[in-house]
Each structure stands twice: as structure tokens, then as C-alpha cells.
Amino acid sequence: MNTDLMSFYEAIEQASADMLAAARVGNWDEVVKLEGACVLLISQLKQAAREVPLDGQTSKVKSRIMQRILVNDAEIRHLAEPWLQELETTLTGKPHRLH
């Protein structure tokens, strides 16, 4: 059923929005936790998508959801860059240099 399949896309979108909210306040532990939830949802989505194809209208809704997820992901990555550099410095003891 398309509505069941769309519920996976909507849940992934919500998790993506929650990840972005956590990233904006610097709660990286929460971001990592939510990323794990996304991995599980994506795995379930892949299985469900094999069983039920989307019709034309539902496919358009899916595309809009995917675009919002990609925008969220891009902002999360942008926000994570300083945190990742700090983590690298902590782990290696060497500051990260941009050339």
C-alpha cells in the first residue's frame, strides 16, 4: 500500500528534521542517535519499496520529501564541519589545516 510506503518517507523526513534541530544546538550525541534511527528506517523502506511501487502522484510527493531531506542533510553537514574538525584534532592531537 502506498500510504504505508509513504509513512517510511515521512518518518525519515521527520528524523532528518530532528537531526537538523539537534545539530543547530550542537547536540551531536542526539544527531548520531537519530542517524541510527534513519539507517533502520531506510533499511525498512528498501524492503517495503520492493513490494509496492509508487504511483505517479505519490512519486511526486516522495520527490518533494526527498528534496527536503537533502536540504536538511546539507545543513547538518555544514554545521558538523567544525565539530568534526575538533574531533579530529582531539583524536590525532594535530590541528586540521585547510590549504
C-alpha positions in Angstrom: 0.0 0.0 0.0 1.4 3.4 -1.0 0.3 5.0 2.3 2.4 2.5 4.2 5.4 3.2 2.0 4.9 6.9 2.3 4.9 6.6 6.1 8.5 5.5 5.9 9.5 8.6 3.8 7.6 10.8 6.2 9.3 9.2 9.2 12.8 9.6 7.6 11.9 13.3 6.8 10.9 13.8 10.5 14.1 12.2 11.7 16.1 14.4 9.3 14.3 17.5 10.7 15.0 16.3 14.3 18.7 15.8 13.4 18.9 19.3 12.0 17.3 20.7 15.1 19.8 18.8 17.3 22.7 19.9 15.1 21.7 23.6 15.3 22.0 23.5 19.1 25.2 21.4 19.0 23.7 18.2 20.4 25.9 15.8 18.4 25.0 12.8 20.5 21.4 13.2 19.6 22.3 13.7 15.9 24.2 10.4 16.0 21.3 8.6 17.7 18.8 9.9 15.2 21.2 9.0 12.3 21.0 5.4 13.6 17.2 5.6 13.6 17.4 6.8 10.0 19.5 3.9 9.0 16.9 1.5 10.3 14.1 3.3 8.6 15.9 3.4 5.3 16.5 -0.4 5.6 12.8 -0.9 6.2 11.9 1.4 3.4 14.1 -0.5 1.0 12.3 -3.7 1.9 8.9 -2.2 1.6 9.7 -0.5 -1.7 10.5 -3.8 -3.3 6.9 -5.0 -2.6 4.9 -1.9 -3.6 5.7 0.5 -6.4 4.6 4.2 -6.1 2.0 5.6 -8.4 2.6 8.9 -10.2 1.1 11.3 -7.7 2.7 9.5 -4.7 6.0 9.6 -6.5 5.8 13.4 -6.8 5.2 13.6 -3.0 8.1 11.3 -2.4 10.3 13.6 -4.6 9.4 16.7 -2.5 10.1 14.8 0.7 13.5 13.7 -0.6 14.4 17.2 -1.6 13.6 18.4 1.9 15.7 15.6 3.4 18.6 16.6 1.1 18.4 20.2 2.2 18.4 19.2 5.9 21.3 16.9 5.2 23.3 19.6 3.6 22.8 22.0 6.5 23.6 19.3 9.0 26.9 18.6 7.2 27.7 22.3 7.2 27.0 22.6 10.9 29.1 19.4 11.6 32.3 20.6 9.9 33.7 22.5 12.9 32.6 19.7 15.2 34.3 17.1 13.0 37.5 19.1 12.8 37.5 19.5 16.6 37.0 15.7 16.9 39.9 15.1 14.5 42.1 17.4 16.5 41.2 15.6 19.7 41.8 12.2 18.3 45.0 12.9 16.4 46.5 15.7 18.6 47.1 17.7 15.4 45.2 20.8 14.3 43.4 20.4 10.9 44.7 22.8 8.3 42.9 23.9 5.2 45.0 24.6 2.1 
